[in-house]
Amino acid sequence: MAQKPSIAKGTRDFLPEVMVRRNYIFDTIKAVFKRYGFLPIETPSMENLSTLLGKYGEEGDKLLFRILNSGDFMSGVEQNGEPLESLKLAGKITEKGLRYDLTVPFARFVTMYRDQIAFPFKRYQIQPVWRADRPQKGRYREFYQCDVDIIGSNSILNEAELVNIVNDVFNNLKINVLLKINNRKVLAGIAEYIGKSDALVDITVAIDKLDKIGIDAVNAELATKGLDPEAIAKLQPILFMKGGTREKLAQLKAMLDNEVGQKGIEELEVLFDYIDDMDLDIETELDLTLARGLNYYTGAIFEVKAKDFPMGSISGGGRYDNLTGIFGLPNVSGVGISFGADRIYDVLEGLKLFPETMSESTQVIFLNFGKNEERYCLKYLNQVRKHGINAEIYPDAAKIQKQMKYADQRGIPMVIIAGESEITDQKFTVKWMKEGRQEVVEANKLVETILK
């Protein structure tokens, strides 16, 4: 018996109707990126482990998919009578890994091609990434990221541009969103304020889970990381600060008596001034519990949530000051944001926001009544295509029910029929599937009828 085919856990096949919808998302996002002057790049699926390791924190390193060296990689591995330890072994048998995100490869790219690109460098990249995570709903081991970054400029105008891009993308997709904004310097200022500067990473990792696990679990995690009850108590009023963005900034200004915190507040004030000037449709708010798990953020951080659909963040990003420094290009600041295509897809599907017809779907099909009729149709089929209409002809003179069923299954809205009588009169019968009506038109009027 033949083996039943299957795919790796946490990966997916995409059927045509799903791909058409995915491409609608990618095309919408890409059109906005281009309008703002960003240019496309691509990087390889696999990177050297030396590029990837140590950039995402301990958790991230564990989730890297490693690629075995080819050939007899075990030949140089000594055992010395000891059991082989996977960590000790890893360096000998694997030197490459699948990329975990698009940002670290981008930093490597910028460092390698610094003499060939103009700074500030604005790039977008839409490619798959891989994480050896436990697969669950909405979390996959292979998924696409749509990233847009500006590198080589400290100006907060860049953050404002990203906010504008978020506004346009979700407006065009017709999703109501809330954009949450915070600043890593403010979080560092808070850590200093509660007397725990050295625990910044532990604090951000814990409060980043506030939405998911609740305040008691967050406080318990902070305690296990060595925060004393006094420090934890001092943190609470900040996490639950009331009021609008400007009120929160004013309260923070009075509270945080340290340089790093004040610098973060100042950066946020500038950004929110720009946002006020831009007259956007989306709602923005300062969220002091927003931490974003990744270690490389140093300034503004963003997260986007859908307002009408329960879903984790559908977009997120932030400012990183020295990501290229690890690759030998110091003092280059960048800021970027990533759109989660898979989650956006689930939101659009859940809210039934996908358009009825997509640019990739077939709009018109010519039925096939035999050799003579085929030849009559081919000339007009090509005319229709030349006018930018997606069209096809059924390849066999099969039973009409079978051809109509095919058109129906494919959701093709318009069927064109030419039998003997139509050919004699130089005409076509056009049938609109949804309305169920049909009309006989002159052959030379076919294109304008379809376009109407």
KETORNU-595041 format. One record per residue: residue in one letter; x, y, z of N, C-alpha, C in turn. Coordinates in steps of 0.1 Angstrom, whole numbers, plus 2048, in hexadecimal, padded with zeros to 3 digits. Last residue first. Layout:
BEGIN
AXYZXYZXYZ...
//
This chain:
BEGIN
K7479D073F73C9D77467389CF752L7589BD73575E9C873D7539CF745I7469AD72674D9A77327529B373BT73F9BF7127349B971B73B9B4728E7579C47067519CF70D7469CA716V75C9AA6FB7659B070575E9BB70DL7469A76E874899E6F47519A56FFK7419B36D173D9BB6DD7409B36EAN7469A26BD74F9AD6BE74C9B66CAA7319906C073E98C6C37489976C5E71499D6D071C99C6C472A9986C8V7049876E970A9946E57129926D8V6E997D6FD6F097A6F16F69876ECE6EA9757206E697F7156EF97B709Q6DC96A7406E59697346E0972729R6DD9667646D896B7576E196A74CG6E795E77D6E09547756DA959768E6F696C78D6E897178B6E0967783K70D95C78C70795F7996F8963797M71495977171194D779709951786W70A96675470F96A76170A96076BK71395D73370A95973F71195E74CV71096671271796971E70E96572AT7139596F270A95A6FE71295C70AF71E96B6D57219626E17169636EBK72096B6B071C9706BD7219676C8Q71D96669472896D6997259746A7D70995468C70596268E71196B692T71893C68C71194068070E94F680I71E93B6A872993D69E723942691E7059376B470D9436B77189466ACS6FE91E6A96F692A6A56FE9376A8E71290D6B471190F6A670A91C6A2G71D91F6D271A9136CB7189166BCA72E92D6EB72D92F6DC72A9216D6I72E93E7097299337027289366F3I73E94672773C94B71973993E711V73795074873994573F735949731M74395F76673E96175874195574FP74F95977F74296077E73C961770I75B93B78D75D94578175094C77EG75E9297A17599367A475B940799R76590F79C77091979C76B9277A0Q74D90379D7569007A776290A7A8D74290F78573C91279274690F79EA75290577175191377374C917781Y74B8EA7757598EE7777598FD779K7318EA76E7348E677C7428EB77FM7338EF75372C8F975C7308F676BQ73F8D874B7468E47497408EF752K72B8C57517388C37577408D1756Q7168CD7417148CD7507228CD757I7208C972771F8D772C71D8D773BK73A8B072372C8B472572B8C272BA7588BE7127518B571B7428B971CA76E8C46FF75F8C66FC7578BC705D7888D27147818C770D7738CA70AP7918EA7217998E37177938D870FY7809097237808FB7287878F271DI79592572578B91D71D78C90F722E79794473879B93773479193072BA7A296474479995C73D79F94E739N7A49837537A897575579E96C74FI7A999F73F79F9977467A4989747G7B89B17307BB9B073E7B19A7746H7B39B17157AD9BC71D7AF9BA72CK7BE99970E7C69A570B7C09B1712R7AA9877147B698871D7BE99571AV79898D6FF79498F70D7A0991716Q7A79846E97A39936EA79F9966F9N7A89696EF7B59716F07B29806F0L78E9626EB7949606F87A09686FAY78B9676D07849706DA78A96F6E8K7999526C579D9606C179796A6CCL78C93B6D079A93F6D479E94D6D1C7729366C777493D6D47829426D6Y7769296AE76F9366AE77293E6BBR7829136B778A91C6AF7839296AEE76E9076C677A90A6CC7819156C4E75B9006B275890B6BC7659106C3N7698EB6A57658F769E7639036A7K76C8D86BB7788DE6B47748EB6ADG7558DF6D775B8D76CC7668DF6C4F74C8F06EA7428E86E47488DF6D9N7568FD70975B8F66FD7518ED6F7L75391E71675091071675490A709F76993572576293171875F922719I76794874276B93B73C76293972FV77496375676C95F74A770951745Q78496776B77896E76B76E969760T79995678279395677478695D774S7AB96A79A7A196079779D961788E7BB97E7A17C197279B7B7968796S7AD9937AC7B399679F7B9989799M78E9867BA79C98A7BB7A298B7ADT76E98C7C67779887BB78598E7BDE7679937E17619887DA7699837CEP78299A7F977999E7EE7739927E7F78099081B78698E80E77D993803L77299383377799F82D77E99D81FK76898384876298283A76698F833L77498186076B98C85F76598D851G78496A85C77A96A867770975865E79497384678A96884478096884FL7A398785279A98A84679097F844V7AF9788677A698386A79D98685ED7BE9668587B49608617AA96B865Y7CF97884B7C796F8437BB96A84CI7DE9828607D598B8597CB983851R7EC96B8677E29708707D897A869D7FC9698507F395E8547E896285DA80B98184F80197D8447F7973849G81399986381198A86480698685AF82B9B185C81D9AD85B81B99E85AS8429C486E8409B78678319B5867I8589E086C84C9DA8718499CE868G8759F387986D9EB86F8619E5875V893A06878885A0487E87D9FC874G8B5A0A8828ABA0687989DA05880S8D6A188838C9A1688A8BEA1387FV8F6A108878ECA1287D8DEA0E882N90DA0B898906A188988FDA1A88CP9229F488491C9FA890915A0788DL9259D98759219E687091A9EE87BG92A9BF87D9359C887A9329D5874F9149B188591B9AC8799269B6874I90C9BE89B9119B089D9189AB891G9029D588F90F9D58979159C8899T8E99D28858F49D087C9019D0883L8DB9DA89C8DA9CC8978E59C988DN8D89F08AC8E59EB8A88E59DD8A3D8BE9FA8B18C9A038AE8D69FD8A9Y89D9F68A58A99EF8AA8B59F78A6R87B9FB8AA887A018A78939F98ADG8619E489E8679EE8A78749F38A2G8429D089C8509D38998569DD8A2G8269BF88E82D9C489983C9C8894S8059B18898119B98838189BE88FI7F39A48967F39A18887FE9A9881S7F29948B67F69A08AE7F799C89FG7D697D8B97E29848BE7E698F8B5M7B39828B87BF97D8B17CB9848B8P7929868B379B9828BD7A797C8B7F7889A48A278A9958A17959918ABD7879BF8A077A9B889F77C9A889FK7A09CA8A27979CE8AC78A9C48ACA7C09BB8A07B39BD8997A99C08A4K7DE9CC8AA7D39C28AD7C79C58A4V8009D18A77F39D48A17EA9C98A4E81B9E18B78149D58B58059D98B0F83D9EE8BA82F9EF8B48289E18B5I855A038CA8509F68C78419F78C3A871A188C9863A168C8860A088C5G88FA088D3887A158D4878A128D3T89B9F08D28A19FA8DA899A068DCY89A9CC8CC8939D98CB8999E38D6Y8A69B38CF8AD9BD8C88A69CB8C7N89799F8DC8A19A78E38A79B28DCL87499C8DA88199B8D388B9A58DAG85999F8E68649968EB8729978E6R8499BB8EE84E9B38E285B9AC8E6A83B9CB90084A9C99028509C38F5L8219DD90D8269D89018369D7902T8199EA92381B9DC9258219D5918L813A0491B820A029238229F3925D808A108FE806A04907812A0190EL7F9A2A8EF805A278F6801A1B8FFE7E7A258D07E7A278DF7F5A238E4T7D2A2D8B47DFA2A8BA7DFA2C8C9E7BCA2489A7BDA288A87CBA248ADI7BDA318787BEA268837C0A2C891D7BDA468687B0A4086B7B1A36877L7D1A6586E7CFA5686A7C1A5286ED7E0A7E86D7D2A7D86A7CEA6F866M7F9A868717F7A7E8657E8A7B863D7FCA9388A7FDA9B87D7F9A94871D7FBA7E89C7F1A8889C7F0A9088FI813A72895807A6B8937FBA75892Y825A8689E825A82890817A7C88CD820A838BA81EA908B381CA8E8A4F829A698BE81AA6C8BF817A7A8B9L845A6D8BA83DA648B282EA678B2V84BA7F8CF84DA838C1845A7A8B8E844A6F8E583DA7B8E383EA808D5L857A5A8E3848A578E1840A648DEE86EA688E886DA618DB85EA5F8D8E869A6F90386BA798F9869A748EBI869A5690F85DA5E90F85DA68904G884A4E90B879A4690586CA4E904K890A6191B893A6190D888A5A905Q887A5A934883A6792F885A67920G894A40937885A41937880A4E930V8AFA489378AAA4092D89BA4092BE8B0A5994F8B3A5E9418ADA56936N896A599678A3A559628A4A58953D87EA5A976888A65978896A60973L85EA5696E86CA5096A876A5B96BM848A6797684DA5B97E85BA5797BA843A7B964845A7E97284BA7397AK841A6C94D84BA7694E84EA7A95CL82AA5D952837A56952842A60953Q816A70950818A6995D826A6395EA819A7793581BA8294081EA7B94DL812A60929820A65927823A6F932K7F7A5D930801A5393580FA59934E7EDA739237ECA739327F6A69937R7F1A6B9087F7A7790D7F8A7891DT7E0A539077EFA539047F6A5F90AG7C9A549237CDA539157DCA54913G7C5A3E9407C6A4B9397CAA4992BK7D9A2B9587CDA2F9517CFA3B949M7EFA1095C7EDA1E95C7E1A22953F7F89F69627E99F99627E6A08962L8139F796380C9ED95A7FD9F0958I817A0997781BA0C969814A03960P80F9FC98E807A0898A80BA0C97CQ8229E698F8149E498C80D9F1987L83C9EB9978399EA98982A9EA986K83D9E99B28409F69AC83C9F799DA83A9CE9B682F9D79BA8309E59B3I8539C59AD8469C19A683B9CA9A9A8639D19C08659D59B28589D19AAE8599C39D78599D29D785A9D69C8P85F9A89D28519AC9D384F9BC9D2D87B9A59BB8759A59C88679AB9C8L8829909A087D99D9A487799C9B2G88A97799789297E9A188E98C9A5K87B96998788796F98088F97798AT86596399686F95899487C95D98DA85997C99585E9779A286996C99FL85097B97B85A98697F86198198CE83D96797C84996597485496F978A82B97398D83196799183E965989N82298897C82998B98983197F98EV816978968822981965829984971A80196D97680C96497181896C96DD7F398497C7F897B987803973982I7EB98F9637F599696C7FB98D977G7EB9799467E59809517EF98595BI7F296C92F7F296493B7EC96B947K7EF97D9187EC96E9177EA968925D7F59979207E89949197E498591AL80F99392A8049989337F699492DK82698D91E81C98391F810987926D8369A39218329A0914827996913I83F9A093B8339A993982E9A892AA85598E93684A98A93F83D99393BV86799B92586298E92185598A929T86C9B29358659B392885F9A6924I8799A694B86D9AE94D8659AF940D89099A93F886992947879999948V89C9B19358979A792C88D99E933L8A29C094D8999C59438939BA93AA8B09BC9648A69B296189D9B6955D8C09D196A8C79C59648BD9BB960S8AF9E49768B49E69688BA9D9962K89D9E698C8A19D99868A69DA978G8909FB99989C9F699E8A19E9999I87BA0698D8779FC9978849F599DY889A1697B880A1C98587DA12990E894A0496A89DA0C973895A1197EA87D9FB95D8869F196488F9F896EI875A1395186DA0D95C875A03964G88AA1793F888A2194A87FA1B955A884A0192F891A02936890A0B942L86CA0A92586C9FE92D8799FD935V875A2091786CA2392286CA1692BK884A1490488BA1C90D882A1F91AR870A078F58799FE8FD881A07907N850A138F485EA168F1866A0E8FAN831A0D8E2838A0F8EE847A128EAI810A0A8D481EA0F8D3824A108E1K7F89FA8C17FE9FC8CE80CA008CCL7DEA008AD7EC9FF8AC7F1A038BAL7C29ED8A47C79F68AF7D69F58AEV7AD9EC8867B89E888F7BB9F289AN7979DE8707989E887A7A39E4884I79F9D784E79F9D285C7A09DD866K7A19DC8337949DF83A7939D8848L7B89DD8257B29CF8287A59D082FN7BC9F88257BA9F18187B49E381AN7C09FC8417B5A0283A7B19FB82DF7D79ED8447CB9E884A7BE9EF845V7E99FD8347E89EF8327DA9EA837D7E7A178407E3A148327E0A0682FN7F1A1385B7E4A198587DFA1584AV80AA09855800A0185D7F2A0685AI815A2184A814A14842809A0B848N814A3286080CA3585480AA2984BV827A25870819A26875810A29869L83DA2A85F838A1C86182AA1C867E840A4586183DA3F854837A31856A847A4787C83AA4D878836A4786AE860A3C87B856A35883848A3A87EN86CA5086C86BA43867860A3A86EL86CA6687D863A67871862A5986BI880A6288D873A5C892869A5E887S8A0A5A880895A63881888A5C885N8B7A4C87D8B2A4C88B8A4A5488BS8C0A368638BBA438678B4A42874G8C5A1D85A8CFA278578CAA3585AI8A9A0D84C8B5A0C8548BFA17850I888A0384D890A0F84989DA0E852D8749E784287E9EE84B8849FA845V85B9D084285F9DC83C8689E3846D8509AE83B8589B884385B9C583BC83D99584083D9A08368439AC83EQ84297284284397F84884398A83DY83295284383795E83B83896A844F83D93485383393E85083A94A849E83F91686284491D856839927853R83390F87984290E87984891486CY81992488781E91A87E82D91A87ER7FD92C89780B92C899811921891G7E292A8957E79378927F6938894K7E290F8AB7D99188A37E09268A1Q8039028AA7F69038B07EE90D8A8P8238F28AD8188F78A580B8F78ACR83D8FE8C08328F48C08268F98B8D8579088A984E90B8B48448FF8B5A86E90E89986C90189E8639028AAR86892387E86A92388C866915891W87093686186D929867870929876V86194A84686A94885186693B859P85C95582485994D82F86594C83AQ85A97981B85F96B81985B963825I85D99781185298E813856980810Q86A9B781886D9A88168619A081AY8769D781186B9CE81586F9C0811R88B9F281C8899E681587C9DF81AK89EA0E81A891A0A81D88E9FD815F8BAA1D8298B6A1281F8A8A0E824P8C5A3F8298BEA3482F8B8A2A825F8DDA2E8138D7A308218D0A3D822A8DEA187F88DEA267FC8D7A2780AI8F69FE7F28E8A037F58E9A117FAQ90F9F47F09079F47E48F99FA7E6D91D9F38079229FC7FD9199FD7F1R90F9E181790E9EF81B9139F8810Y90A9C68159099CE8099099DD80CM90E9BB82E9169B58239159BF817T8FC9C983E90B9CA8419139C5835V8E49C28338E89D08338F79D1835F8E49A68398E49AB82B8E99B982AR8E29A68558EE9A084E8EF9A6840A8C99B28578D59B985D8E29B3857F8BA99E84B8BA9AB8458C79B384AP8BC98885C8C298784F8C4995848V8AD9968718BB9938738C2990866T89399886589B9A48698AA9A186BL88498285F88B989854894995858D88996487288297086F889977863Y89794D87088C94E87B88495A879R8A39398558A194685C895946865L8B291985D8A89218568A592E85DG8D69168608C89158658BF91D85CK8F69068618EC90E85A8DE90C861E9068F386C90B90186B90190B866T9088D587D8FF8DF8769058ED877I91A8C588A9118BE87F9088C8878K9288D389D92F8CA8949278C6887G9158E08AC91F8E88A59268E089AA9078CA8B89008D38AE90B8DB8A5L9148BD8CC9148B78BF9108C18B4K90E8CB8E291C8CB8DE91D8C68D0L8F28C78E28F78D48E19068D58DCS8EF8AB8E48EB8B18D88F18BF8D7E90A8968ED9018A08F28FD8A98E6L90E8738ED90F8808E590588A8EAP91D86490A9128669019138738F9E94185C90793686390D92A863904G9568508FA94F84890394384F90AN95E8648E89658628F495E85A8FFQ95486D8CF94A8698DA9518688E8E9588858B695E87C8C09538798CBV95188A89594B88C8A29518818ACG95688887A96088F88295B890891S94187986F94E87386F95887A879M92888486D92B87E87A93A87987BF92488D85492789785E92B89186BD92888583792A87D84392D88684EG91189C82691C89382791D88C834S9068BC8349048B082B9118A882CN8FA8C68549048C68499038BA841L8D88CC85A8E38C485C8ED8C6850I8CB8EB8668CD8E285A8D98DA85CR8B48F487F8C28F287B8C28E986FF89D90C88889E8FF8818AC8FE87BL89B91B8A88A191B89A8A190D894L89291C8C188891A8B788E91A8A9K8A79228D28A19148D38989118C7D8AA93D8CC8B59338C88AF9258C8G8939478D98949478CA89F93D8C5E89B9458F488F93E8EF89093D8E0E8B19568F68B29478F88A793F8F2G8B296E8DB8B196A8E98B195A8EAY8B89728C18A99728C58A796F8D3K8D29708BC8CC97D8B88BD97E8BEG8DF9588C08E29638CA8DB9708C6L8E294E89E8E394B8AC8E69588B4L8E49578838D795788A8D9956899T8FF95787A8F69638778EA963881S90793E88090E949887906956885L8F892E86F8F392F87D8FA93B884N8F293D8508FC9378598F6939867E8D19378438DC9418468E693884EM8B893082A8C292C8358CD936836S8AB93F8178A39388228AC93482EP8BB95F80F8B995080E8B194A81AT8A797C8088B397680E8B196780EE89D9977F389B98A7F88A89857FEI88D9B87F28999B07F28949A17F5P87C9D57E387C9C77E788A9C17E8L87A9F67F387E9ED7E887F9DF7EDF862A117FA86BA057FF86E9FC7F3G852A277F6860A277F1868A1C7F6Y837A257FC83FA2C80584EA2C802R82DA157E8829A237E8832A2B7F1K8379FC7F083DA037E483AA117E4F8279F68068359F780883C9FF7FCV80E9F47F98109FF80281FA01804A8129DD7E980E9EA7E28119F67ECK8169CA7FD8219CE7F481E9DB7EDI7FC9C78088079CC8108139D1807T7EF9BD7F17EA9C97F87F59D0800D7FD9A67EB7FD9B17E17F89BE7E8F7F899680280699B7FF8069A67F5I7DC9938007E299A80C7F099F809Y7DA9867E87D39937EA7D999B7F6N7E896F7EE7EE9797E57E79877E5R7D59637FE7E29678047E89727FBR7C195E7EB7BE9677F67CB96C7FDV7CE94C7DB7C89597D57C69637E0M7D39387ED7DE9407E77D994D7E1V7B992E7F17C09347FC7CC93D7F7E7B39247D87AB92F7DD7B19367E9P7C89107D57C891C7CC7BF9277D3L7D59067F57CD9047E97CC9117E2F7F39028057E990C8027E29097F5D7FF8EE8207FD8EF8117F28FA80FR8138F583C8078F48368088F4826T8228EB85C8238F184F8158EF848G81F8DE8748218EC8758238F3867K82F8C08698278C787382A8D6873A8338B98468398BB85382F8C385CI8198A58368238B08368288B2845S81388682481188F82F81B89B82EP80586A81280D87681380A87F81EK80784881C7FE85481B80686181CQ81783180781783981480F845812A8058167F880D8227F780C82A804M8087F480080080080080980D800
//
